[in-house]
Amino acid sequence: MIDMAGLELKFYEYVDKLPFDLAYQHHIFVHFAFVLPVIAFVLQWISLTSPDKGYNNAANVLFYLGGGFILLAYISGFAASPDIKPILSIPGQNLLDSHQNIGKYLVYIYIFLMILKAFSISIKKEGLRYLVTALMIGALITLWYEVKIGHELVFQHGAGMDVISEEVDF
């Protein structure tokens, strides 16, 4: 069995040694992590009824880019959490823990979907494209819930607001 706490600690130590502060980029990554999969889904949906392969190709590119931004959002959020958690109230800390867990599961979901989508592209079976599209709906619902929790963390509990106030001189 893998000790995830030890693995996460090693990962945090690696991220902490990067020459730039990844935590300050979280708010940028999350916007792309939400918008790109939504646009990819819309294009995927259109491609199911359209004979034009351009929709499917664009959906594939945006889906993989969105998956990459989901990973970047998770990594940057992981890097930011040790600085943010102590300033939150107990309910805010619990919400942050939920946000981190759902983020981790989203990374797993999108890795699975990326592999399934690559398999679907390689064997060119129409039924598998429909399955991937249906699974994308579930992933987008989970992604929407993750965004909702992140929004609540920032605007109701003040997570990350101290970072913004330090960067901008009012």
Chimera marker file (.cmm) of the C-alpha trace (Angstrom):
<marker_set name="trace">
<marker id="1" x="0.000" y="0.000" z="0.000" r="1" g="1" b="0" radius="0.5"/>
<marker id="2" x="1.290" y="3.450" z="-0.894" r="1" g="1" b="0" radius="0.5"/>
<marker id="3" x="1.537" y="5.938" z="1.946" r="1" g="1" b="0" radius="0.5"/>
<marker id="4" x="-0.304" y="8.840" z="0.330" r="1" g="1" b="0" radius="0.5"/>
<marker id="5" x="0.543" y="11.243" z="3.139" r="1" g="1" b="0" radius="0.5"/>
<marker id="6" x="4.265" y="10.610" z="2.598" r="1" g="1" b="0" radius="0.5"/>
<marker id="7" x="3.851" y="10.823" z="-1.178" r="1" g="1" b="0" radius="0.5"/>
<marker id="8" x="1.958" y="14.103" z="-0.876" r="1" g="1" b="0" radius="0.5"/>
<marker id="9" x="4.615" y="15.466" z="1.477" r="1" g="1" b="0" radius="0.5"/>
<marker id="10" x="7.371" y="14.613" z="-1.016" r="1" g="1" b="0" radius="0.5"/>
<marker id="11" x="5.328" y="16.194" z="-3.777" r="1" g="1" b="0" radius="0.5"/>
<marker id="12" x="4.820" y="19.367" z="-1.723" r="1" g="1" b="0" radius="0.5"/>
<marker id="13" x="8.552" y="19.550" z="-1.017" r="1" g="1" b="0" radius="0.5"/>
<marker id="14" x="9.218" y="19.300" z="-4.762" r="1" g="1" b="0" radius="0.5"/>
<marker id="15" x="6.651" y="22.013" z="-5.592" r="1" g="1" b="0" radius="0.5"/>
<marker id="16" x="8.045" y="24.194" z="-2.806" r="1" g="1" b="0" radius="0.5"/>
<marker id="17" x="11.521" y="24.088" z="-4.433" r="1" g="1" b="0" radius="0.5"/>
<marker id="18" x="10.310" y="25.444" z="-7.790" r="1" g="1" b="0" radius="0.5"/>
<marker id="19" x="11.886" y="28.790" z="-8.773" r="1" g="1" b="0" radius="0.5"/>
<marker id="20" x="8.443" y="30.454" z="-8.930" r="1" g="1" b="0" radius="0.5"/>
<marker id="21" x="5.531" y="30.418" z="-6.515" r="1" g="1" b="0" radius="0.5"/>
<marker id="22" x="2.938" y="28.132" z="-8.044" r="1" g="1" b="0" radius="0.5"/>
<marker id="23" x="0.381" y="28.956" z="-5.333" r="1" g="1" b="0" radius="0.5"/>
<marker id="24" x="-0.125" y="32.472" z="-6.706" r="1" g="1" b="0" radius="0.5"/>
<marker id="25" x="-1.217" y="31.050" z="-10.071" r="1" g="1" b="0" radius="0.5"/>
<marker id="26" x="-4.113" y="28.970" z="-8.702" r="1" g="1" b="0" radius="0.5"/>
<marker id="27" x="-6.783" y="31.548" z="-9.515" r="1" g="1" b="0" radius="0.5"/>
<marker id="28" x="-5.619" y="31.602" z="-13.154" r="1" g="1" b="0" radius="0.5"/>
<marker id="29" x="-5.477" y="27.835" z="-13.583" r="1" g="1" b="0" radius="0.5"/>
<marker id="30" x="-8.944" y="27.214" z="-12.134" r="1" g="1" b="0" radius="0.5"/>
<marker id="31" x="-10.622" y="29.423" z="-14.719" r="1" g="1" b="0" radius="0.5"/>
<marker id="32" x="-9.084" y="27.488" z="-17.599" r="1" g="1" b="0" radius="0.5"/>
<marker id="33" x="-9.710" y="24.194" z="-15.778" r="1" g="1" b="0" radius="0.5"/>
<marker id="34" x="-13.427" y="24.962" z="-15.758" r="1" g="1" b="0" radius="0.5"/>
<marker id="35" x="-13.988" y="26.680" z="-19.095" r="1" g="1" b="0" radius="0.5"/>
<marker id="36" x="-11.964" y="24.396" z="-21.387" r="1" g="1" b="0" radius="0.5"/>
<marker id="37" x="-13.757" y="21.139" z="-20.401" r="1" g="1" b="0" radius="0.5"/>
<marker id="38" x="-17.146" y="22.885" z="-20.738" r="1" g="1" b="0" radius="0.5"/>
<marker id="39" x="-16.332" y="24.103" z="-24.258" r="1" g="1" b="0" radius="0.5"/>
<marker id="40" x="-14.877" y="20.669" z="-25.079" r="1" g="1" b="0" radius="0.5"/>
<marker id="41" x="-18.118" y="19.025" z="-23.970" r="1" g="1" b="0" radius="0.5"/>
<marker id="42" x="-20.249" y="21.370" z="-26.082" r="1" g="1" b="0" radius="0.5"/>
<marker id="43" x="-18.080" y="20.669" z="-29.136" r="1" g="1" b="0" radius="0.5"/>
<marker id="44" x="-18.140" y="16.934" z="-28.381" r="1" g="1" b="0" radius="0.5"/>
<marker id="45" x="-21.931" y="17.045" z="-28.190" r="1" g="1" b="0" radius="0.5"/>
<marker id="46" x="-22.135" y="18.888" z="-31.527" r="1" g="1" b="0" radius="0.5"/>
<marker id="47" x="-19.685" y="16.414" z="-33.096" r="1" g="1" b="0" radius="0.5"/>
<marker id="48" x="-21.995" y="13.503" z="-32.263" r="1" g="1" b="0" radius="0.5"/>
<marker id="49" x="-24.631" y="14.873" z="-34.659" r="1" g="1" b="0" radius="0.5"/>
<marker id="50" x="-22.417" y="16.654" z="-37.183" r="1" g="1" b="0" radius="0.5"/>
<marker id="51" x="-20.627" y="14.980" z="-40.080" r="1" g="1" b="0" radius="0.5"/>
<marker id="52" x="-17.858" y="17.594" z="-39.774" r="1" g="1" b="0" radius="0.5"/>
<marker id="53" x="-14.816" y="16.090" z="-37.994" r="1" g="1" b="0" radius="0.5"/>
<marker id="54" x="-13.541" y="19.558" z="-37.043" r="1" g="1" b="0" radius="0.5"/>
<marker id="55" x="-15.830" y="19.693" z="-34.007" r="1" g="1" b="0" radius="0.5"/>
<marker id="56" x="-14.500" y="16.382" z="-32.731" r="1" g="1" b="0" radius="0.5"/>
<marker id="57" x="-10.872" y="17.400" z="-33.280" r="1" g="1" b="0" radius="0.5"/>
<marker id="58" x="-11.402" y="20.729" z="-31.506" r="1" g="1" b="0" radius="0.5"/>
<marker id="59" x="-13.205" y="18.957" z="-28.670" r="1" g="1" b="0" radius="0.5"/>
<marker id="60" x="-10.298" y="16.549" z="-28.270" r="1" g="1" b="0" radius="0.5"/>
<marker id="61" x="-7.698" y="19.322" z="-28.130" r="1" g="1" b="0" radius="0.5"/>
<marker id="62" x="-9.695" y="21.399" z="-25.645" r="1" g="1" b="0" radius="0.5"/>
<marker id="63" x="-10.484" y="18.348" z="-23.536" r="1" g="1" b="0" radius="0.5"/>
<marker id="64" x="-6.808" y="17.437" z="-23.157" r="1" g="1" b="0" radius="0.5"/>
<marker id="65" x="-5.845" y="21.063" z="-22.500" r="1" g="1" b="0" radius="0.5"/>
<marker id="66" x="-8.617" y="21.272" z="-19.896" r="1" g="1" b="0" radius="0.5"/>
<marker id="67" x="-7.353" y="18.093" z="-18.242" r="1" g="1" b="0" radius="0.5"/>
<marker id="68" x="-3.877" y="19.613" z="-18.092" r="1" g="1" b="0" radius="0.5"/>
<marker id="69" x="-5.262" y="22.746" z="-16.458" r="1" g="1" b="0" radius="0.5"/>
<marker id="70" x="-7.181" y="20.621" z="-13.953" r="1" g="1" b="0" radius="0.5"/>
<marker id="71" x="-3.863" y="19.036" z="-12.981" r="1" g="1" b="0" radius="0.5"/>
<marker id="72" x="-2.201" y="22.472" z="-12.759" r="1" g="1" b="0" radius="0.5"/>
<marker id="73" x="-5.091" y="23.791" z="-10.658" r="1" g="1" b="0" radius="0.5"/>
<marker id="74" x="-4.733" y="20.845" z="-8.284" r="1" g="1" b="0" radius="0.5"/>
<marker id="75" x="-0.957" y="21.268" z="-7.989" r="1" g="1" b="0" radius="0.5"/>
<marker id="76" x="-1.187" y="25.024" z="-7.433" r="1" g="1" b="0" radius="0.5"/>
<marker id="77" x="-3.993" y="24.579" z="-4.902" r="1" g="1" b="0" radius="0.5"/>
<marker id="78" x="-1.938" y="21.938" z="-3.148" r="1" g="1" b="0" radius="0.5"/>
<marker id="79" x="0.948" y="24.415" z="-2.969" r="1" g="1" b="0" radius="0.5"/>
<marker id="80" x="-1.319" y="27.171" z="-1.617" r="1" g="1" b="0" radius="0.5"/>
<marker id="81" x="-3.157" y="25.182" z="1.053" r="1" g="1" b="0" radius="0.5"/>
<marker id="82" x="-0.489" y="25.252" z="3.812" r="1" g="1" b="0" radius="0.5"/>
<marker id="83" x="-0.528" y="29.059" z="3.672" r="1" g="1" b="0" radius="0.5"/>
<marker id="84" x="-4.303" y="29.381" z="3.478" r="1" g="1" b="0" radius="0.5"/>
<marker id="85" x="-5.513" y="26.737" z="5.932" r="1" g="1" b="0" radius="0.5"/>
<marker id="86" x="-4.267" y="28.413" z="9.152" r="1" g="1" b="0" radius="0.5"/>
<marker id="87" x="-6.135" y="31.652" z="8.430" r="1" g="1" b="0" radius="0.5"/>
<marker id="88" x="-9.483" y="29.922" z="7.889" r="1" g="1" b="0" radius="0.5"/>
<marker id="89" x="-12.106" y="29.227" z="10.517" r="1" g="1" b="0" radius="0.5"/>
<marker id="90" x="-12.839" y="25.589" z="11.414" r="1" g="1" b="0" radius="0.5"/>
<marker id="91" x="-15.743" y="25.355" z="8.916" r="1" g="1" b="0" radius="0.5"/>
<marker id="92" x="-13.487" y="26.970" z="6.289" r="1" g="1" b="0" radius="0.5"/>
<marker id="93" x="-10.734" y="24.445" z="7.010" r="1" g="1" b="0" radius="0.5"/>
<marker id="94" x="-13.215" y="21.587" z="6.642" r="1" g="1" b="0" radius="0.5"/>
<marker id="95" x="-14.418" y="23.061" z="3.366" r="1" g="1" b="0" radius="0.5"/>
<marker id="96" x="-10.807" y="23.395" z="2.183" r="1" g="1" b="0" radius="0.5"/>
<marker id="97" x="-10.209" y="19.722" z="2.996" r="1" g="1" b="0" radius="0.5"/>
<marker id="98" x="-13.291" y="18.793" z="0.952" r="1" g="1" b="0" radius="0.5"/>
<marker id="99" x="-12.119" y="21.044" z="-1.869" r="1" g="1" b="0" radius="0.5"/>
<marker id="100" x="-8.706" y="19.341" z="-1.894" r="1" g="1" b="0" radius="0.5"/>
<marker id="101" x="-10.209" y="15.848" z="-1.860" r="1" g="1" b="0" radius="0.5"/>
<marker id="102" x="-12.635" y="16.578" z="-4.685" r="1" g="1" b="0" radius="0.5"/>
<marker id="103" x="-9.759" y="18.172" z="-6.626" r="1" g="1" b="0" radius="0.5"/>
<marker id="104" x="-7.718" y="15.008" z="-6.220" r="1" g="1" b="0" radius="0.5"/>
<marker id="105" x="-10.648" y="12.880" z="-7.404" r="1" g="1" b="0" radius="0.5"/>
<marker id="106" x="-11.168" y="15.208" z="-10.373" r="1" g="1" b="0" radius="0.5"/>
<marker id="107" x="-7.566" y="14.636" z="-11.413" r="1" g="1" b="0" radius="0.5"/>
<marker id="108" x="-8.164" y="10.881" z="-11.230" r="1" g="1" b="0" radius="0.5"/>
<marker id="109" x="-11.449" y="11.178" z="-13.161" r="1" g="1" b="0" radius="0.5"/>
<marker id="110" x="-9.881" y="13.242" z="-15.921" r="1" g="1" b="0" radius="0.5"/>
<marker id="111" x="-6.870" y="10.949" z="-16.212" r="1" g="1" b="0" radius="0.5"/>
<marker id="112" x="-9.284" y="8.040" z="-16.628" r="1" g="1" b="0" radius="0.5"/>
<marker id="113" x="-11.319" y="10.002" z="-19.195" r="1" g="1" b="0" radius="0.5"/>
<marker id="114" x="-8.167" y="10.997" z="-21.082" r="1" g="1" b="0" radius="0.5"/>
<marker id="115" x="-7.115" y="7.364" z="-21.346" r="1" g="1" b="0" radius="0.5"/>
<marker id="116" x="-10.630" y="6.310" z="-22.373" r="1" g="1" b="0" radius="0.5"/>
<marker id="117" x="-10.815" y="9.135" z="-24.928" r="1" g="1" b="0" radius="0.5"/>
<marker id="118" x="-7.407" y="8.169" z="-26.363" r="1" g="1" b="0" radius="0.5"/>
<marker id="119" x="-8.639" y="4.582" z="-26.629" r="1" g="1" b="0" radius="0.5"/>
<marker id="120" x="-11.829" y="5.827" z="-28.292" r="1" g="1" b="0" radius="0.5"/>
<marker id="121" x="-9.813" y="7.840" z="-30.813" r="1" g="1" b="0" radius="0.5"/>
<marker id="122" x="-7.535" y="4.921" z="-31.599" r="1" g="1" b="0" radius="0.5"/>
<marker id="123" x="-10.222" y="2.274" z="-32.204" r="1" g="1" b="0" radius="0.5"/>
<marker id="124" x="-12.751" y="4.691" z="-33.780" r="1" g="1" b="0" radius="0.5"/>
<marker id="125" x="-15.865" y="3.076" z="-32.301" r="1" g="1" b="0" radius="0.5"/>
<marker id="126" x="-18.916" y="5.335" z="-32.279" r="1" g="1" b="0" radius="0.5"/>
<marker id="127" x="-20.385" y="3.722" z="-29.163" r="1" g="1" b="0" radius="0.5"/>
<marker id="128" x="-17.288" y="4.541" z="-27.155" r="1" g="1" b="0" radius="0.5"/>
<marker id="129" x="-17.565" y="8.199" z="-28.190" r="1" g="1" b="0" radius="0.5"/>
<marker id="130" x="-21.099" y="8.236" z="-26.762" r="1" g="1" b="0" radius="0.5"/>
<marker id="131" x="-19.850" y="6.650" z="-23.545" r="1" g="1" b="0" radius="0.5"/>
<marker id="132" x="-17.060" y="9.216" z="-23.195" r="1" g="1" b="0" radius="0.5"/>
<marker id="133" x="-19.565" y="12.028" z="-23.776" r="1" g="1" b="0" radius="0.5"/>
<marker id="134" x="-21.890" y="10.617" z="-21.117" r="1" g="1" b="0" radius="0.5"/>
<marker id="135" x="-19.016" y="10.287" z="-18.642" r="1" g="1" b="0" radius="0.5"/>
<marker id="136" x="-17.992" y="13.856" z="-19.434" r="1" g="1" b="0" radius="0.5"/>
<marker id="137" x="-21.378" y="14.989" z="-18.102" r="1" g="1" b="0" radius="0.5"/>
<marker id="138" x="-20.647" y="13.374" z="-14.734" r="1" g="1" b="0" radius="0.5"/>
<marker id="139" x="-17.145" y="14.844" z="-14.693" r="1" g="1" b="0" radius="0.5"/>
<marker id="140" x="-18.511" y="18.310" z="-15.480" r="1" g="1" b="0" radius="0.5"/>
<marker id="141" x="-21.063" y="18.071" z="-12.667" r="1" g="1" b="0" radius="0.5"/>
<marker id="142" x="-18.242" y="17.175" z="-10.278" r="1" g="1" b="0" radius="0.5"/>
<marker id="143" x="-16.139" y="20.000" z="-11.699" r="1" g="1" b="0" radius="0.5"/>
<marker id="144" x="-19.011" y="22.459" z="-11.238" r="1" g="1" b="0" radius="0.5"/>
<marker id="145" x="-19.382" y="21.388" z="-7.598" r="1" g="1" b="0" radius="0.5"/>
<marker id="146" x="-15.637" y="21.836" z="-7.078" r="1" g="1" b="0" radius="0.5"/>
<marker id="147" x="-15.836" y="25.360" z="-8.512" r="1" g="1" b="0" radius="0.5"/>
<marker id="148" x="-18.805" y="26.115" z="-6.245" r="1" g="1" b="0" radius="0.5"/>
<marker id="149" x="-16.820" y="25.046" z="-3.168" r="1" g="1" b="0" radius="0.5"/>
<marker id="150" x="-13.813" y="27.090" z="-4.306" r="1" g="1" b="0" radius="0.5"/>
<marker id="151" x="-16.038" y="30.130" z="-4.818" r="1" g="1" b="0" radius="0.5"/>
<marker id="152" x="-17.443" y="29.698" z="-1.317" r="1" g="1" b="0" radius="0.5"/>
<marker id="153" x="-13.938" y="29.353" z="0.125" r="1" g="1" b="0" radius="0.5"/>
<marker id="154" x="-12.820" y="32.618" z="-1.439" r="1" g="1" b="0" radius="0.5"/>
<marker id="155" x="-15.900" y="34.794" z="-1.082" r="1" g="1" b="0" radius="0.5"/>
<marker id="156" x="-17.416" y="33.519" z="2.183" r="1" g="1" b="0" radius="0.5"/>
<marker id="157" x="-14.360" y="32.345" z="4.107" r="1" g="1" b="0" radius="0.5"/>
<marker id="158" x="-11.731" y="34.706" z="2.659" r="1" g="1" b="0" radius="0.5"/>
<marker id="159" x="-9.310" y="32.054" z="1.405" r="1" g="1" b="0" radius="0.5"/>
<marker id="160" x="-6.588" y="33.713" z="-0.630" r="1" g="1" b="0" radius="0.5"/>
<marker id="161" x="-7.755" y="37.248" z="0.089" r="1" g="1" b="0" radius="0.5"/>
<marker id="162" x="-4.666" y="37.988" z="2.182" r="1" g="1" b="0" radius="0.5"/>
<marker id="163" x="-2.535" y="37.046" z="-0.835" r="1" g="1" b="0" radius="0.5"/>
<marker id="164" x="-4.438" y="39.499" z="-3.031" r="1" g="1" b="0" radius="0.5"/>
<marker id="165" x="-4.205" y="42.298" z="-0.468" r="1" g="1" b="0" radius="0.5"/>
<marker id="166" x="-0.421" y="41.770" z="-0.206" r="1" g="1" b="0" radius="0.5"/>
<marker id="167" x="0.013" y="41.939" z="-3.990" r="1" g="1" b="0" radius="0.5"/>
<marker id="168" x="-2.159" y="45.006" z="-4.534" r="1" g="1" b="0" radius="0.5"/>
<marker id="169" x="-1.365" y="48.137" z="-2.588" r="1" g="1" b="0" radius="0.5"/>
<marker id="170" x="-4.702" y="49.752" z="-1.705" r="1" g="1" b="0" radius="0.5"/>
<link id1="1" id2="2" r="1" g="1" b="0" radius="0.2"/>
<link id1="2" id2="3" r="1" g="1" b="0" radius="0.2"/>
<link id1="3" id2="4" r="1" g="1" b="0" radius="0.2"/>
<link id1="4" id2="5" r="1" g="1" b="0" radius="0.2"/>
<link id1="5" id2="6" r="1" g="1" b="0" radius="0.2"/>
<link id1="6" id2="7" r="1" g="1" b="0" radius="0.2"/>
<link id1="7" id2="8" r="1" g="1" b="0" radius="0.2"/>
<link id1="8" id2="9" r="1" g="1" b="0" radius="0.2"/>
<link id1="9" id2="10" r="1" g="1" b="0" radius="0.2"/>
<link id1="10" id2="11" r="1" g="1" b="0" radius="0.2"/>
<link id1="11" id2="12" r="1" g="1" b="0" radius="0.2"/>
<link id1="12" id2="13" r="1" g="1" b="0" radius="0.2"/>
<link id1="13" id2="14" r="1" g="1" b="0" radius="0.2"/>
<link id1="14" id2="15" r="1" g="1" b="0" radius="0.2"/>
<link id1="15" id2="16" r="1" g="1" b="0" radius="0.2"/>
<link id1="16" id2="17" r="1" g="1" b="0" radius="0.2"/>
<link id1="17" id2="18" r="1" g="1" b="0" radius="0.2"/>
<link id1="18" id2="19" r="1" g="1" b="0" radius="0.2"/>
<link id1="19" id2="20" r="1" g="1" b="0" radius="0.2"/>
<link id1="20" id2="21" r="1" g="1" b="0" radius="0.2"/>
<link id1="21" id2="22" r="1" g="1" b="0" radius="0.2"/>
<link id1="22" id2="23" r="1" g="1" b="0" radius="0.2"/>
<link id1="23" id2="24" r="1" g="1" b="0" radius="0.2"/>
<link id1="24" id2="25" r="1" g="1" b="0" radius="0.2"/>
<link id1="25" id2="26" r="1" g="1" b="0" radius="0.2"/>
<link id1="26" id2="27" r="1" g="1" b="0" radius="0.2"/>
<link id1="27" id2="28" r="1" g="1" b="0" radius="0.2"/>
<link id1="28" id2="29" r="1" g="1" b="0" radius="0.2"/>
<link id1="29" id2="30" r="1" g="1" b="0" radius="0.2"/>
<link id1="30" id2="31" r="1" g="1" b="0" radius="0.2"/>
<link id1="31" id2="32" r="1" g="1" b="0" radius="0.2"/>
<link id1="32" id2="33" r="1" g="1" b="0" radius="0.2"/>
<link id1="33" id2="34" r="1" g="1" b="0" radius="0.2"/>
<link id1="34" id2="35" r="1" g="1" b="0" radius="0.2"/>
<link id1="35" id2="36" r="1" g="1" b="0" radius="0.2"/>
<link id1="36" id2="37" r="1" g="1" b="0" radius="0.2"/>
<link id1="37" id2="38" r="1" g="1" b="0" radius="0.2"/>
<link id1="38" id2="39" r="1" g="1" b="0" radius="0.2"/>
<link id1="39" id2="40" r="1" g="1" b="0" radius="0.2"/>
<link id1="40" id2="41" r="1" g="1" b="0" radius="0.2"/>
<link id1="41" id2="42" r="1" g="1" b="0" radius="0.2"/>
<link id1="42" id2="43" r="1" g="1" b="0" radius="0.2"/>
<link id1="43" id2="44" r="1" g="1" b="0" radius="0.2"/>
<link id1="44" id2="45" r="1" g="1" b="0" radius="0.2"/>
<link id1="45" id2="46" r="1" g="1" b="0" radius="0.2"/>
<link id1="46" id2="47" r="1" g="1" b="0" radius="0.2"/>
<link id1="47" id2="48" r="1" g="1" b="0" radius="0.2"/>
<link id1="48" id2="49" r="1" g="1" b="0" radius="0.2"/>
<link id1="49" id2="50" r="1" g="1" b="0" radius="0.2"/>
<link id1="50" id2="51" r="1" g="1" b="0" radius="0.2"/>
<link id1="51" id2="52" r="1" g="1" b="0" radius="0.2"/>
<link id1="52" id2="53" r="1" g="1" b="0" radius="0.2"/>
<link id1="53" id2="54" r="1" g="1" b="0" radius="0.2"/>
<link id1="54" id2="55" r="1" g="1" b="0" radius="0.2"/>
<link id1="55" id2="56" r="1" g="1" b="0" radius="0.2"/>
<link id1="56" id2="57" r="1" g="1" b="0" radius="0.2"/>
<link id1="57" id2="58" r="1" g="1" b="0" radius="0.2"/>
<link id1="58" id2="59" r="1" g="1" b="0" radius="0.2"/>
<link id1="59" id2="60" r="1" g="1" b="0" radius="0.2"/>
<link id1="60" id2="61" r="1" g="1" b="0" radius="0.2"/>
<link id1="61" id2="62" r="1" g="1" b="0" radius="0.2"/>
<link id1="62" id2="63" r="1" g="1" b="0" radius="0.2"/>
<link id1="63" id2="64" r="1" g="1" b="0" radius="0.2"/>
<link id1="64" id2="65" r="1" g="1" b="0" radius="0.2"/>
<link id1="65" id2="66" r="1" g="1" b="0" radius="0.2"/>
<link id1="66" id2="67" r="1" g="1" b="0" radius="0.2"/>
<link id1="67" id2="68" r="1" g="1" b="0" radius="0.2"/>
<link id1="68" id2="69" r="1" g="1" b="0" radius="0.2"/>
<link id1="69" id2="70" r="1" g="1" b="0" radius="0.2"/>
<link id1="70" id2="71" r="1" g="1" b="0" radius="0.2"/>
<link id1="71" id2="72" r="1" g="1" b="0" radius="0.2"/>
<link id1="72" id2="73" r="1" g="1" b="0" radius="0.2"/>
<link id1="73" id2="74" r="1" g="1" b="0" radius="0.2"/>
<link id1="74" id2="75" r="1" g="1" b="0" radius="0.2"/>
<link id1="75" id2="76" r="1" g="1" b="0" radius="0.2"/>
<link id1="76" id2="77" r="1" g="1" b="0" radius="0.2"/>
<link id1="77" id2="78" r="1" g="1" b="0" radius="0.2"/>
<link id1="78" id2="79" r="1" g="1" b="0" radius="0.2"/>
<link id1="79" id2="80" r="1" g="1" b="0" radius="0.2"/>
<link id1="80" id2="81" r="1" g="1" b="0" radius="0.2"/>
<link id1="81" id2="82" r="1" g="1" b="0" radius="0.2"/>
<link id1="82" id2="83" r="1" g="1" b="0" radius="0.2"/>
<link id1="83" id2="84" r="1" g="1" b="0" radius="0.2"/>
<link id1="84" id2="85" r="1" g="1" b="0" radius="0.2"/>
<link id1="85" id2="86" r="1" g="1" b="0" radius="0.2"/>
<link id1="86" id2="87" r="1" g="1" b="0" radius="0.2"/>
<link id1="87" id2="88" r="1" g="1" b="0" radius="0.2"/>
<link id1="88" id2="89" r="1" g="1" b="0" radius="0.2"/>
<link id1="89" id2="90" r="1" g="1" b="0" radius="0.2"/>
<link id1="90" id2="91" r="1" g="1" b="0" radius="0.2"/>
<link id1="91" id2="92" r="1" g="1" b="0" radius="0.2"/>
<link id1="92" id2="93" r="1" g="1" b="0" radius="0.2"/>
<link id1="93" id2="94" r="1" g="1" b="0" radius="0.2"/>
<link id1="94" id2="95" r="1" g="1" b="0" radius="0.2"/>
<link id1="95" id2="96" r="1" g="1" b="0" radius="0.2"/>
<link id1="96" id2="97" r="1" g="1" b="0" radius="0.2"/>
<link id1="97" id2="98" r="1" g="1" b="0" radius="0.2"/>
<link id1="98" id2="99" r="1" g="1" b="0" radius="0.2"/>
<link id1="99" id2="100" r="1" g="1" b="0" radius="0.2"/>
<link id1="100" id2="101" r="1" g="1" b="0" radius="0.2"/>
<link id1="101" id2="102" r="1" g="1" b="0" radius="0.2"/>
<link id1="102" id2="103" r="1" g="1" b="0" radius="0.2"/>
<link id1="103" id2="104" r="1" g="1" b="0" radius="0.2"/>
<link id1="104" id2="105" r="1" g="1" b="0" radius="0.2"/>
<link id1="105" id2="106" r="1" g="1" b="0" radius="0.2"/>
<link id1="106" id2="107" r="1" g="1" b="0" radius="0.2"/>
<link id1="107" id2="108" r="1" g="1" b="0" radius="0.2"/>
<link id1="108" id2="109" r="1" g="1" b="0" radius="0.2"/>
<link id1="109" id2="110" r="1" g="1" b="0" radius="0.2"/>
<link id1="110" id2="111" r="1" g="1" b="0" radius="0.2"/>
<link id1="111" id2="112" r="1" g="1" b="0" radius="0.2"/>
<link id1="112" id2="113" r="1" g="1" b="0" radius="0.2"/>
<link id1="113" id2="114" r="1" g="1" b="0" radius="0.2"/>
<link id1="114" id2="115" r="1" g="1" b="0" radius="0.2"/>
<link id1="115" id2="116" r="1" g="1" b="0" radius="0.2"/>
<link id1="116" id2="117" r="1" g="1" b="0" radius="0.2"/>
<link id1="117" id2="118" r="1" g="1" b="0" radius="0.2"/>
<link id1="118" id2="119" r="1" g="1" b="0" radius="0.2"/>
<link id1="119" id2="120" r="1" g="1" b="0" radius="0.2"/>
<link id1="120" id2="121" r="1" g="1" b="0" radius="0.2"/>
<link id1="121" id2="122" r="1" g="1" b="0" radius="0.2"/>
<link id1="122" id2="123" r="1" g="1" b="0" radius="0.2"/>
<link id1="123" id2="124" r="1" g="1" b="0" radius="0.2"/>
<link id1="124" id2="125" r="1" g="1" b="0" radius="0.2"/>
<link id1="125" id2="126" r="1" g="1" b="0" radius="0.2"/>
<link id1="126" id2="127" r="1" g="1" b="0" radius="0.2"/>
<link id1="127" id2="128" r="1" g="1" b="0" radius="0.2"/>
<link id1="128" id2="129" r="1" g="1" b="0" radius="0.2"/>
<link id1="129" id2="130" r="1" g="1" b="0" radius="0.2"/>
<link id1="130" id2="131" r="1" g="1" b="0" radius="0.2"/>
<link id1="131" id2="132" r="1" g="1" b="0" radius="0.2"/>
<link id1="132" id2="133" r="1" g="1" b="0" radius="0.2"/>
<link id1="133" id2="134" r="1" g="1" b="0" radius="0.2"/>
<link id1="134" id2="135" r="1" g="1" b="0" radius="0.2"/>
<link id1="135" id2="136" r="1" g="1" b="0" radius="0.2"/>
<link id1="136" id2="137" r="1" g="1" b="0" radius="0.2"/>
<link id1="137" id2="138" r="1" g="1" b="0" radius="0.2"/>
<link id1="138" id2="139" r="1" g="1" b="0" radius="0.2"/>
<link id1="139" id2="140" r="1" g="1" b="0" radius="0.2"/>
<link id1="140" id2="141" r="1" g="1" b="0" radius="0.2"/>
<link id1="141" id2="142" r="1" g="1" b="0" radius="0.2"/>
<link id1="142" id2="143" r="1" g="1" b="0" radius="0.2"/>
<link id1="143" id2="144" r="1" g="1" b="0" radius="0.2"/>
<link id1="144" id2="145" r="1" g="1" b="0" radius="0.2"/>
<link id1="145" id2="146" r="1" g="1" b="0" radius="0.2"/>
<link id1="146" id2="147" r="1" g="1" b="0" radius="0.2"/>
<link id1="147" id2="148" r="1" g="1" b="0" radius="0.2"/>
<link id1="148" id2="149" r="1" g="1" b="0" radius="0.2"/>
<link id1="149" id2="150" r="1" g="1" b="0" radius="0.2"/>
<link id1="150" id2="151" r="1" g="1" b="0" radius="0.2"/>
<link id1="151" id2="152" r="1" g="1" b="0" radius="0.2"/>
<link id1="152" id2="153" r="1" g="1" b="0" radius="0.2"/>
<link id1="153" id2="154" r="1" g="1" b="0" radius="0.2"/>
<link id1="154" id2="155" r="1" g="1" b="0" radius="0.2"/>
<link id1="155" id2="156" r="1" g="1" b="0" radius="0.2"/>
<link id1="156" id2="157" r="1" g="1" b="0" radius="0.2"/>
<link id1="157" id2="158" r="1" g="1" b="0" radius="0.2"/>
<link id1="158" id2="159" r="1" g="1" b="0" radius="0.2"/>
<link id1="159" id2="160" r="1" g="1" b="0" radius="0.2"/>
<link id1="160" id2="161" r="1" g="1" b="0" radius="0.2"/>
<link id1="161" id2="162" r="1" g="1" b="0" radius="0.2"/>
<link id1="162" id2="163" r="1" g="1" b="0" radius="0.2"/>
<link id1="163" id2="164" r="1" g="1" b="0" radius="0.2"/>
<link id1="164" id2="165" r="1" g="1" b="0" radius="0.2"/>
<link id1="165" id2="166" r="1" g="1" b="0" radius="0.2"/>
<link id1="166" id2="167" r="1" g="1" b="0" radius="0.2"/>
<link id1="167" id2="168" r="1" g="1" b="0" radius="0.2"/>
<link id1="168" id2="169" r="1" g="1" b="0" radius="0.2"/>
<link id1="169" id2="170" r="1" g="1" b="0" radius="0.2"/>
</marker_set>
